[in-house]
Amino acid sequence: MTILTRRRLLAGATATLASGALAGCGLPRSGPNRSEIFAGSVLREGDSFILVVDDRVNAIAGVTPALAFSQGFAGAGVLGSDTINPGDVLSITVFENVDDGLLVPTGQNATILDEVQVDGSGFIFVPYAGRIRAGGNTPETIRRLIAERLGDQTPDPQVQVARIAGDGSTVSVVGGVGAQGVYPIERPTRTLSAMIARAGGIAIEPDIAQVTLVRGSHRGTIWFEDLFQNPAADVALRGGDRIFVEEDSRSFTALGATGAQSLVPFESQTISAIEAIAQVGGLSTTSADPTGVFVFRNEPEAIARALTGIPDLVGTQRVVYVLDLTRPNGMFYARDFAIRDEDTVYVTEAPFVQFDKLISAITGTLATVDTAASIGSG
């Protein structure tokens, strides 16, 4: 191969790679660059709102959904140590201080009404006392009600009430606890935190543990730590309650010029943009552009209106937050920016990275051409 032919091949390879690079294609990269992201703005050809993060944006967008019990849970009073339920079977013993009593046979001082079942409406029937409300009451309350009714007909009757069948008031505890199971509501375990302790305590990381209480068709969830920081969150239990202890299921996605590209679970109740970047190994020191840290998020209508100042926005809006870590206070803005569930954190490559790739590709191509030329001339 002649020198002229070699020069033509070299010039052709250089021109082809250079034109490909200028066109923004042909070379591998981790994702869109800053210009391409900004091209997606509603002010240009896209449908996203591009917002540079500052104190105002942080104040509006830094809303973290709170977990708390509704008033129906928080307002429930603490139960007694034992509560009778429909379907339970009771044993009632009546003592009378007269020879010819209402219920006690002659020559005896007591009579036992065995296997008295609480009906579906929560009532029992006791001779001479009539229908007594048993469901929802403690054995002590039932004892007092029977004694009052019989007291009108026999002097100072003494009554004992005990459950002989039935589960009583129980709750089920499942998930990340030391010992899953069904537990009775007793005097030491009448509140949520006490029942979790009775089940062996939390068996997962407390910082990301969530406690869900299900009562009938109602459900409420709180952070485990709130049980101790907020006494009002330690609600009273009811028979049939179900308690679920689970790890936080929130996550965000990290992409681009970071130490790792993956789906990242939350490791605490709140995560800032700086913490999110740190969790994936920080910015790549060889390729990341610190002026191009982006957070992609779908914002609800109310927050989008407040951010953009556009009052007639309807529905969820696509928002891209820009974090320039080189700006004055840029690190503080990133530290105060709260990452939310399903966010995408993306870091663009520095401009020189594509140039380096271009040079490497050209250099490699020139070496290949030169080798081919040497073979051809040999």
Disulfide bonds with the S-S distance in Angstrom:
none
